[in-house]
Amino acid sequence: MRFIMELKTKTGLSATSQNQLISSVKFFYEEVLKRERETYDLPRAQKPFQLPTVFAEEEIKKIILATENIKHRTMICLAYAGGLRVSEIVNLKLKDIDSKRMVITLRQGKGKKDRQIMLSEKLLILMREYFKEYKPVIWLFEGVKNMQYSARSVQEVIQQAKKKAGVTKKGSIHALRHSFATHLLEGGTDLLSIKALLGHNSLRTTMVYTHVSKKHLSKIQSPLDKLF
């Protein structure tokens, strides 16, 4: 156990990595070596509270307009229009797009749960243009020889788009998911609906977006403004 304590203090491991390390050692001793269960004086690392990165609407507009490749533009619009995780983007199949009911079915997402999100009318128009040009067979986004597009490639797409658009704010494709939720909240959508769209298990997870919503902050006047 001394080894773990040294790792925690000297290597700068994240809280998640520290806790995974402790759990792995406990599993090895108790399940592999079949030793009796023991209580160790190893406090679990507390995860730091970090606010999600949110792009302004104008920044997202710049990113979309700077993306000339229609496949890449469709990916970015899809991520923002429905708040998808990168794994959900690459796992989406053509059969999951229901243009008659205007819904997208996300199958076996995080937690092995299916859910449905709305299909944006503008996104549907873009998807049809993309389909005519690329003609995917199974997956909505396919690479060489109709193979499934990789998550890493999607991440590269957003970084290149940000660079072309001149958007310097840090944030991966997941920031579009955060932006989706925050902009819905600022537009008046209730938290329960946002929770369902994001596929969160707990409302507490969704409530993080109240901390970054300008809607709540705009109601508070800074004391500096009252001085003059």
C-alpha positions, 0 to 999 in steps of 0.5 A: 500500500505504500506504493500506492501512496507514493504514486498519489503524491509523486506522479500527479495521477488524476483522482479517477486514476488513483481510485481505479488503482486502489480498486485494482489492488483490492481486487488482486488481493481479494479475488485473485490471491483469495486473501481475506477482505481487509480494510485499508486506510486509503482515502479515496481521492475526491474528483475536482469540480470542473465546469464543462466547456461551452461554445457560444452560439456564434462560435459554433456558427463559425465552426460549421461555416468553416467546415467545407467537407459535407461529411465533416459538417454533418458530423459537427451539426449532428453533435450539436443538434442532438447532444451526441457523445462521440461514441454515439456519432460513430455507432449511428446507423442509417436505419436509426434515422427516422425521417417520418417521425423526425427522431434519431434512435441512439442504441446501446449508448452509455450504460447500455441504454437506448434513447431517442432524440429529435431530428432537426429539420436543417440537419435532415436536409444536410444529411440528405445532401451528404447521403447523395454524395457519399452513399453510406451503406450501413453506418451513417459515417463510413471511412475506407471500404465502408468501414465504421468511422473512428472516434479519433477521426471525429475528434480531428475533424472538430479540431481542424474546424476550430482552427479554420474558424479561428476559435481558440477556446479549448474543447473537443467534440464533447464540448458540442454536447455541453453547448447543446444542453446549455443552449437548450437550458438558456432557451427555456427547456426544462432540466428533466427534458434535457436529462432525457435527451442527454441520457443521464441517469441522475438529474444532479449530472444535468444540473451542472449546466445551470452553473454555466448558463448565462440565463441565470447570471444575466439576472444578477447585476454586478455591484460594479455596475451600480457604482456609476 
